Amino acid sequence: MVAINSKKNLHFGENPPEIHLNSNLKRWFSRNIGLWKSNRTYFLNEEQKTYNLIMNLNIESLKSKSEWESHYKFTWYPEKKYNFFNENPQYKERGEMSAFLKGHQLFRENFYLSNVEGISNIKQVDEHEMIFESSYKDWYIIEHTRLVDSDKYRFRVIYSWNQNKLKIVENHHEIKIIK
């Protein structure tokens, strides 16, 4: 049995737990790079309506000045024209978002329902699933994203509360089209 006396040994050096977490997150995010066909179901509480649509979601890795910050670009657009976007103008039919990882957080240039920048806290469930927790303006959002079958599929479920009332529940079944 070895006793650990030094602070350096107890804390693993300068900041390795952050480095370890960053490398886990970077590895998980790199598994998501590519073009995804996203089959989505939206349950809108106010309207008591359900919508089904297919979106394309492209996730790209961008060059970064810092080796510990991984930068990404998310681009989305519909497979075809949907009335959903006319009936629900708060949703963006197409768009782009840049974000970067720092520690256990995703710093977003903007959120899906808003042009407000912000931070999502990330919790790692296991090597295949992350939970993103965000709040901005009057919104509080929890998103579970799980990679399945050697990263060929993703399942996402998103719960969005506005002023403490559950407003939107989304299920996304996604198939990787291009790496």
N, C-alpha and C positions, 0 to 999 in steps of 0.2 A: 504494500500500500504506500502511495506517495502522497505526502502532504503538500498542498499548494499554499505557499506563503506570500508570494509577491503579487502586488496589484496587477502587474503586467500579465502574469499567468491567469489571474482571475478574470481579467477583462479582455483577454486575447489580443493584447497589443493596443494600438491606437484606436481603431474603429472597426475591427473585422466583423462584428455582428452586422453592421450596416452593409459592409462589403458583401458578406455572405447573402444577406437578404437581397441586395441589389442584383447579385449574380443569379439568384433563383428567379427573381422577377424578370430580369433580362432574358433568361433562358425561356421562361413561360411566354413572354411577349414574342420572342423570335419564332416560337411554334405557331403563332397566330398570323404571321406575315403571309400575305397572299390575297387572292380574290375569293370572296365567299358569296354564295347564293343564299340569301337569308329569307326563309319562309316564316313570315311573322303573323301572329295573331295579337290584336290589340283589344282589350276589354276596357271600355271607357265607362266608368261608373256613373257619371252625370247623365249620360244618354242611355244607359242600359243597353248599349250596342256593342257588337263584336265585329271587327273588321279583319279580313285576311288579305295579305298582300305579299308580293315578292320584291325584295330589294337586293341590290348588289352592294357589297361592302368590300372596299379594298383597303388593306392595311399595309403600309410601307414603313420601312426603317429609314431614317434620315441620318446624315452625318451629324456628329456632335463635337463640340469643342472640348467637352470634358469626357474622359473615358468612363466616368461613373454616372453620367446622365445619358440615357438612351432616349432618342427623339423619334417620334412616330407621326405619320400622317394618316388620318382616317378619311376616306372619301365614300360617299354613299349616293345612290341614285336608284330609281324604281325600274323594274323590268319592263313595265308598261305604264300607261296613264291610269291613275286611280282617282275616283271621286273622293276618296278618303282625304286627300290633301285640300280639296275645295271645302269639304265639310268640316275639316279640322285644321285651319290655317296656322295654328301654333306649331304644327309639325312641319319640318323642312323636307320638301320633296327630294331635294338633292343638296349636298353641301360638303364641306371639308372642315376638318378640325386637326390642328397640330397639338401634340402633347409630349411631355417628357417625364421620365421616371426620376425621382430623387428620393432616396431612402425607400420608405414604404408608402409613398404617395405618387399619384399621377397628377401632374400639373397640366390643366387643360386650357387651351387658348379660348375655348368657348364650350358651352354645353349644348346638347341636342335641342332643347326647348328654349334656348336663350343664347344671346351673343355675349353673355357674361362669362368672364374667365373665372377659373376656380380650381379647387383641389379635390381629388377623390382619394380617400384613405383606402388602402388595400389590405385585405386579410387573406392569407393563403390557407386554404382548406387542406389541400394536399398538392401533389405535383401536377395535377390536372385541373384544379379549380381555384379560382380567385373570386373574392367578393369585393366589389367597389361600393363605397359608401360616400355619398356626396350630398351637400346641401348648398343651395344658393337661392337668393330672393326668398320666396315662401315655399320652396320645394325641398323635400328630403327624399333621396333616391337610394335604393339598394339594388345592386345588379349582381347576380351570380352568373359567372361564365365558366363552363366546363368543357374541356377538350375531350373527345371520345374517339376510340378506335384509331389509334396511332395518328391523331390530329387530323383525320379526314373529316370529322364532324365537330360541331360545337353546339351546345345547348345553352341558351341564355334565358333567364327569367328576370324581369325588371319590375320592381314595385315603386310607384311614384306617389308620394303624398304631397298635397298642396294645403297649406294651413292646417296640418294635422289630420286631413281627411284623405283616405286612399282614393285617388282619382284615376290612375292608369295601372293596369297590369298587362305586361307584354310577355309573350313566349316567342322565342326565336329558335328555330331549328335551322342550322346552317351547314352547308356542304362546301368544302374547299374545292374550288374550280381550278385555280392556278396557284402554284407556290410562288 
